Amino acid sequence: YADLDFTISSESEVWRHITPTEIIIRKRPENNQIYVQVLAECNWDLEHGIQIVFKNGNHLSRVSEQDGHLTPSDAFDLPDSEDKI
């Protein structure tokens, strides 16, 4: 964003701007899988923060603002077959 007072010049620098706040473990009824949500504050979106979601704790499922959805199909009302990150 042009109005930020910082720049992120490399992928590894992203983590300087993220502060984890909570970890939530949830079961998704649609597929009976366990998901781990890592909620965090981030410097580029102070209002919504960021969530990083892992299916079964080891497969990246979703990165988004903190909206509570575990998968892209949940967020956009798509069939599970269209879940892609």
C-alpha positions in Angstrom: 0.0 0.0 0.0 1.3 3.4 -0.9 0.2 5.0 2.4 2.3 2.7 4.6 5.2 4.2 6.5 7.4 1.2 5.8 8.5 -1.1 3.0 9.0 -4.8 2.9 11.9 -5.5 0.6 12.2 -9.3 0.9 10.0 -12.2 1.9 11.8 -12.8 5.1 11.1 -9.2 6.2 7.4 -9.9 6.4 7.7 -11.5 9.8 9.0 -8.2 11.3 5.6 -6.8 10.7 3.5 -9.7 12.1 2.8 -10.2 15.8 0.9 -13.5 16.7 -1.9 -13.0 19.2 -3.8 -16.3 19.4 -3.8 -19.9 18.2 -7.1 -21.7 17.7 -7.7 -25.4 16.9 -11.0 -26.1 15.1 -12.6 -29.0 13.4 -14.3 -28.3 10.1 -17.6 -30.3 10.0 -17.6 -30.5 6.1 -14.6 -32.8 6.0 -13.9 -33.7 9.6 -10.4 -32.3 9.4 -8.6 -30.4 12.1 -7.4 -26.8 11.3 -4.9 -24.6 13.2 -5.6 -20.9 12.9 -2.8 -18.6 13.8 -4.2 -15.1 14.4 -1.9 -12.1 14.3 -1.7 -8.4 14.1 0.1 -7.0 11.1 1.4 -3.5 10.3 -0.3 -3.2 7.0 -3.9 -4.0 8.2 -4.3 -2.8 11.8 -8.1 -3.3 11.7 -8.4 -6.8 10.3 -5.0 -8.4 11.1 -4.0 -11.6 9.4 -4.8 -15.3 9.9 -2.7 -18.2 8.7 -4.6 -21.5 8.6 -3.0 -25.0 8.5 -5.1 -28.1 7.7 -4.1 -30.9 10.1 -1.5 -28.5 11.4 1.0 -29.0 8.6 -0.6 -28.1 5.2 -1.1 -24.4 4.5 -4.8 -23.9 3.8 -5.4 -20.2 3.8 -3.8 -16.8 4.4 -6.2 -13.9 4.8 -7.6 -11.2 7.0 -9.0 -12.5 10.3 -12.5 -13.5 9.0 -12.8 -16.8 10.7 -13.0 -18.9 7.5 -10.8 -21.9 7.4 -10.7 -22.5 3.7 -11.2 -20.6 0.5 -14.3 -22.6 -0.2 -15.8 -21.6 3.2 -15.0 -17.9 2.5 -16.4 -17.8 -1.0 -19.1 -20.5 -0.8 -17.3 -22.7 -3.3 -17.2 -26.5 -3.5 -14.3 -28.1 -1.6 -12.9 -29.3 -4.9 -12.0 -25.6 -5.6 -10.0 -25.1 -2.5 -6.6 -23.8 -3.6 -4.2 -21.4 -2.0 
